[in-house]
Amino acid sequence: MTVTLKDFYADWCGPCKTQDPILEEMEDDWGEVEFEKIDVDEHQDVANEYQVRSIPTIVVENDDGVVERFVGVTQRDELEDALEQAGA
């Protein structure tokens, strides 16, 4: 099963800069998970598809669809719980 973590962000977003180091650490430890960074200014179509209204927004999904979504800075343990739920 493919598990993906999508990080919706913008360069001008302060909380997004706070979220970045958490995700970078996780990416090293969760090699089987696909991490995607999506700049909402450059990819408004994708942000609209996922109904992103605030950033940072993190969407965890697997082959069955969205498992969980987080809005605002989210701590590592919450994200890891969602990745496990998704089957990672």
Protein Blocks (a to p, Z undefined) as FASTA:
>chain_A
ZZdddddddfklmklmmmmmmmmmmmmmmmmbccddddfklmmmlmmmnopabdcddddd
dfkbcfbdcedjddfklmmmmmmmnoZZ
